[in-house]
């Protein structure tokens, strides 16, 4: 599994990291055979999963207009009719971001046909616009063999996106690295946020079950 390349130790950010509900939660008390696939996956108490927030009332994904690693424009409207994962990382991150990119590599392998047919869209949005130019985003993506769109933009453009997706970013000019909350959101074919994953990592079996469920649903 590609995640093994990155997942060596659980990482904790400095102040401000969102660590919600550490551990597997109440699901650990139930028999896995009595649970649906997602609940059963939560039984894995040793996984560094933090919080899976399924919205009871799905909400429209906030708009954005950014630039991908090839210099082309990408907006939220480009996701219409597709299932999408949106994650927030930066290319020079030495630790937790690697979990997200490893997870995305897992998803592009697991759902290779859906990614190739443009039915599942993998989106990464930088939290470090100072360093993550389009050239750097392209180098990073090609170096990992990613089939995602790595989006960047101006600090003002990205600040609006971070705020609208409730991603906390502590970015200082000339700082060695930025700090940000770990966030991936799953968006359905109607361009609505269905599930937020907040914290440290998402076990592959949980995300696979969620993505498959979204791909099977019609708008």
Secondary structure, DSSP 4 states (H G I P E B T S, - for coil): -GGGGT-SS----STT----S-S-GGGGGS-GGGS-HHHHHTT-TTS---EEEEEEEEEEPPP-EEE-TTS-EEEGGGGTTSEEEEEEE-TT-SSTHHHHHHHHHHHHHHTHHHHHTTSEEEEEEES-TTT--HHHHHHHHHHHT--SEEEB--HHHHHHHHHHTT--EE--TT-S--EE--EEEEE-TTSEEEEEEESS---HHHHHHHHHHHHHS--
